[in-house]
Amino acid sequence: MAIKKASDYTIETRRNGRFSVHKRGGGLINGEEKTKILQAAGKVKVLKAKAKPAPEAEAPAT
C-alpha cells in the first residue's frame, strides 16, 4: 500500500507495519538515506543516544 509518492521514491507500508522506500527505477533505498526520507515524511522519529556520565576520578591508592 503506497503511502506517499514523490518524483524520486515511493514510501510503502509492509504487512508487518514497517516501511519500505522504493526508488523510481524499482530498487530499494536503505540506510541513512531511507531514515532521512521517512523522518521528513513524519513516519519515524530518530532518537539520539543519551550522553554517558563523565567517569569519576578515582582516589589514588595509598
C-alpha positions as a Markdown table, in Angstrom:
| # | Residue | x | y | z |
|---|---|---|---|---|
| 1 | Met | 0.0 | 0.0 | 0.0 |
| 2 | Ala | 1.6 | 3.2 | -1.2 |
| 3 | Ile | 1.6 | 6.0 | 1.4 |
| 4 | Lys | 3.5 | 8.7 | -0.4 |
| 5 | Lys | 4.7 | 9.0 | -4.0 |
| 6 | Ala | 7.4 | 11.5 | -4.8 |
| 7 | Ser | 9.2 | 12.1 | -8.1 |
| 8 | Asp | 12.2 | 10.1 | -6.9 |
| 9 | Tyr | 10.8 | 7.5 | -4.5 |
| 10 | Thr | 7.6 | 5.8 | -3.1 |
| 11 | Ile | 7.0 | 5.0 | 0.6 |
| 12 | Glu | 5.0 | 1.8 | 1.2 |
| 13 | Thr | 3.8 | 0.0 | 4.4 |
| 14 | Arg | 4.8 | -3.7 | 4.7 |
| 15 | Arg | 2.4 | -6.2 | 6.1 |
| 16 | Asn | 4.4 | -6.2 | 9.3 |
| 17 | Gly | 3.9 | -2.5 | 9.8 |
| 18 | Arg | 7.4 | -1.3 | 8.9 |
| 19 | Phe | 8.1 | 1.0 | 5.9 |
| 20 | Ser | 9.9 | 0.3 | 2.7 |
| 21 | Val | 11.2 | 3.0 | 0.3 |
| 22 | His | 11.5 | 2.2 | -3.4 |
| 23 | Lys | 13.4 | 4.2 | -6.0 |
| 24 | Arg | 11.7 | 5.3 | -9.1 |
| 25 | Gly | 13.5 | 2.7 | -11.1 |
| 26 | Gly | 12.4 | -0.1 | -8.8 |
| 27 | Gly | 15.3 | -0.6 | -6.4 |
| 28 | Leu | 15.1 | -0.2 | -2.6 |
| 29 | Ile | 16.6 | 2.6 | -0.6 |
| 30 | Asn | 18.2 | 1.6 | 2.7 |
| 31 | Gly | 20.3 | 3.0 | 5.5 |
| 32 | Glu | 20.7 | 6.7 | 6.3 |
| 33 | Glu | 19.0 | 7.9 | 3.1 |
| 34 | Lys | 15.9 | 5.8 | 4.0 |
| 35 | Thr | 15.9 | 7.2 | 7.5 |
| 36 | Lys | 16.1 | 10.8 | 6.3 |
| 37 | Ile | 13.2 | 10.2 | 3.8 |
| 38 | Leu | 11.0 | 8.6 | 6.5 |
| 39 | Gln | 11.9 | 11.3 | 9.0 |
| 40 | Ala | 11.0 | 14.1 | 6.6 |
| 41 | Ala | 7.7 | 12.4 | 5.9 |
| 42 | Gly | 6.9 | 12.2 | 9.6 |
| 43 | Lys | 6.8 | 8.4 | 9.7 |
| 44 | Val | 9.7 | 7.8 | 12.2 |
| 45 | Lys | 11.5 | 9.6 | 14.9 |
| 46 | Val | 15.2 | 9.3 | 15.2 |
| 47 | Leu | 16.3 | 9.2 | 18.8 |
| 48 | Lys | 19.7 | 10.4 | 19.9 |
| 49 | Ala | 21.8 | 8.3 | 22.2 |
| 50 | Lys | 21.9 | 9.6 | 25.8 |
| 51 | Ala | 25.3 | 11.0 | 26.8 |
| 52 | Lys | 27.2 | 8.8 | 29.2 |
| 53 | Pro | 28.1 | 10.5 | 32.5 |
| 54 | Ala | 31.7 | 11.5 | 32.9 |
| 55 | Pro | 33.7 | 8.9 | 34.8 |
| 56 | Glu | 34.6 | 10.0 | 38.3 |
| 57 | Ala | 38.3 | 10.4 | 39.1 |
| 58 | Glu | 39.5 | 7.5 | 41.3 |
| 59 | Ala | 41.2 | 8.2 | 44.6 |
| 60 | Pro | 44.9 | 7.2 | 44.5 |
| 61 | Ala | 45.7 | 4.1 | 46.4 |
| 62 | Thr | 47.9 | 4.6 | 49.4 |
